[in-house]
Amino acid sequence: MSNTEVAPPEFASAPGGTDAPVEVLTPRAVPLGGPRAMTVRRTLPQRARTLIGAWCFVDHYGPDDTAASGGMDVPPHPHTGLATVSWLFTGEVEHRDSLGTHALVRPGELNLMTGGHGIAHSEVSTPDTTVLHGVQLWVALPDHARDVPRAFAHHVPEPVTLDGATDTPATARVFLGSLAGSASPVATATPLLGAEILLAPGARLTLPVDATFEHGVLVDRGRVTLQGQPLERGELGVLPPGRTTVEVGADEDARVVLLGGPPFGEEIVMWWNFVGRSHEEIVAFRAAWEAGDERFGEVEGYVGRDGRRGAAARLPAPALPHATIRPRGNPTHER
Ligand code: MN
């Protein structure tokens, strides 16, 4: 996905406070661009928090009626210094990238695209898709891995039943890292956890987790509790490191996405679709994309709904802000 928000408004989190057991991040609506564009609910980044582990971008969208919204049609655009996770609940998206990957993104299947030094890709919902519903997540690459060659990984996790769910079923699809005895084979540059969890009404989960990780729970549907703190649909509850369990409950049918990782420990500069370390680097990435530099490669086979293809279909970079783009780090650096 391409980020249209290049001068993001900044919202404080609620309830906030360093002693709050759960930091509740509320989403803001961001249009993806185009005349009838889909709108996403963005919970990361925001002023109060830039990262959860290496997770640096959380967009939640749908269920979206593609007949009304036009669905998703994102022309070839670049990424650097990050990896993207496309995770769908409903619908299907055709992915093409400058590695030559041509893949269908389907519900319950992980597609991890590593931008590293540079990649370009396009994403188009398929003609049969009537409802689009899912999340688009970005992972910041640490300094030692942020210049790696582009890569693409696909994995279909087996659903696992979670213990501690009393008599009520709860299942997880662990797409990155490990949880409840289920481990993803997909390698990442920093330790990560990513899992979709379905809770039946009355489910109460006590999930053993890595105490060195901070965690986030994004509510897709249903009203859930995290450590007893109610979370509404679209909210992202964040827990600091130091916990050996994460407690999630639901009185109604619910779905959440659990994210985690050790605090990233590096400040990053995020602008448009790039993650770097300085304003000057972002300026150089943008100039390289605008010049058609080979660092991003070519996306073969994309044809826009307006019929554009090849270089004419590439998404142009937005104008740079007049101000210097400042590095941002973990909240411990900002508070
Ligand atoms: Mn993208």
Residues whose N, C-alpha, C, O or C-beta is under 5 A from the ligand:
A	BS01	MN	M1 S2
